[in-house]
């Protein structure tokens, strides 16, 4: 019985991983209905692991359940974008405050190396590489907070949101925010300085100001 449960759990995880990848890759579009029977046929499994995977993806914010209609891929509105960045600003600034007293010398060195790498890839033609390095920069900081809930919640947010933003607003996929690279570098430097000094208040303030600045410019780009 235990072996069967383990196999079932593994299948559910495999199905969830494949569905998550399909959503983030754009195979399933924003607003598309996720019909259990069709997905089960596509993946060659029964409907039960698909049903369970949909629940898991709903908990991650990728899927929403609509009463009497079923489940569909989340369609992100402008107000959703604002709210997500407001959540990020609160949680990441809190994480940065904790990281100021927890970050190791090795993590600080890695953060500085990432900062240098980001500077090298600041040209518009390197936008995808730039964003990947930027993601690693932020992940390193919130991981250094040593606060499991913050790390887990922000990890899920960073795993899903950037790709879904691009899916809902294609212009953001290939175009960098105008003049953002130099501002990012200055704001990142301020965050690193606060972390290096172990100044929790300064780290928290610098991170919040950084994310607030990004959302202002991002919203300007989307609504143009």
N, C-alpha and C positions, 0 to 999 in steps of 0.2 A: 504493500500500500504506500509506504514511504517513497519507494522508488518511482511509483507512478506519479505521485504528487510532485516529485522533483522534475520528472520529465515534462509534466504539464506546466510547471513554473518556467522551465527553460524555454518551452515553445512559446508561452505568452511573452517572455522577454524578447525572443527573436522576432515575433510578429510586431511587437511595439517598436523595436529598433528599426525594422524595415518600413513601417508606416511613418515613423518620425523622419527618417531619411527622405522618404517620398514627399512629405510635406515641405521639408526644408529645401529640397531640390526643385520644388515647383511642380512635381508630378501631380500632386493634388493642389488645386488652386484655392486662393482665399474665397470663402463662401461656398465651396463645393461640398455637396452632401456626401457623407461617408456611409454608403450602404453596406451593411455587414455581409450580405450574401455575395455582392459583387467583389468586395475586397477579399473575402474568403476564397473565392474562385481564383482571383488573381494570384494569391499567395499559396494556393494549394493546401489550405488548412480548413478545419471546421469553423463554424461561426463563433464558438465559445471563446477561443483565444483572441479573436478579433474584438469581441465584445469587451473582454477584459483589457485589451490594449487600448481601446477607445477611452475607457475610464481612466487609465494611466495618463494618456495624452491630454485628457481634459484637466487632470490635476496639474499638468505642466503648463496649461494655458494655450495649447496648440489647437485643441478641439473644444467646441461648445455644444452642449446638449440643449435642444430646443423642444419644449414640451409638445407632445403629439406629432412631432415632425421627424425627430431623429438627431443625428450628430453631424456637424459640419465643421470644416476648417475655419478657424477664426479669421474674420475679416477686420483688419485694424483700421479704425477711424482716426481722424486727426486728434480728437479728444483722447483716444486711447494712447496715441503716441505721447501726448503731453503728460498723461497720467503715469505711463511707464517710466518716463524720464524723471518725474517727480518721485516715484518710488525708488528709482536708482539713486537719485541725489540724496535721499534720506538714508537708504541702507548702505550705500558705498561710503558716504561721509562718516557714518557711524563705524563702519569697518575700518576706515582709515584711522580714525581716532584710536581704536584698539590696537591697530597695527603699529602705531607709533611706539608702543611699549613692548611689542611682541616680535617685531621683525628682526630677523637675524642678520649679522654682517654679510653672510653669503647671499641672502635675499636682497639686501640693499645693493650689493655689487651687481647682481643680475638685473635689478631695476635700472641701475645706471647704464648697463650695457644695452638694455632694451631702448632706453632713452636715446642713446647714440645711434642705434640702428634705425629708430623712427626718423631721426634727423636725416639719415642717408636716403630714406625712401619717401621724402616729403613732396617730390614732384608729382603732378597730377597723373602721369602715366603709370605711377606705382601705387595707385589708390588701393588696390586689393591687398598688396603686401603691407602697406601702411596700416590698413584696418586690422589685419591679423596681428601685427606687432602691438598695436594699440590695445587690442583685446587681451593679449598676454600681459601687458603692463597693468591693466586694471585687475585681471585675475590674480596676479602675483600679490597685489596689495590686499585685496579682500581675503585671499587665502592666508596671508600673514596675520590676519586679525585673530586667528585661532578660535573663532566663534562658529561652531558647526552649523547653526541654523543660517547665519548670514552667508557662510560659504556655500551651503547647499542651495539656498534661495537665489543668490546672485549667479551661481553657476548655471542654474536652469534658465534664468532670465537671459544671460549672455549666450547660452546655447541656442535659444530659439528666436529672440527678438530681432537681432540685426538682419537675419535672412528673411524673416517674415516682413520686416519693414521694406526690404528691397522688392519682395514679391507684391506688396500692396502699392508701393510707390516706386516704379521701375527707374525713375530718374536718379534715385539715390544709389542705385546699384553701381553706376559707372562714373558718376561725377562727384568729386570731392567738394566739401563746403568751401566756398570762396574765401581764400585767405586764412583758412582754419589751421593750416599746418604750423605756421609760425606762432599762432596763439596757443595751440596745443603744447608746443615745446616749452613755452614760457610757463604755462599752467602746470605742466608735468614737472618742470624744474622746481616750482614752488612746493608741490606735493612732496617731492623727494627731499628737499631741504628740511621740511617740517618733520618728516619721518626720521631723517638722519639725526635731528636734534632731539628726537623723542618727545616732540611737542604735540600732544594729542589734539588740543584745541585748534592749533594752526593747521594740522593735517586735515582735521574734519572740515574746517572752513575752506581750505584750498580745494578739497575734493568737491564740496558742494558748489562752490563758485565755478569750477571747471565744468561740471555737468549742466548746471543752469545756463552757462554760456553756450554750450553745444546745442541744447534744445532750442534756444532762441534763434540761432542761425539755421538749424535744421528746419524749423517751422517756416522760417522765411523762404527757404529753398522750396519746400513742398507746396506752399500756397502761391508762389509766383505765377 
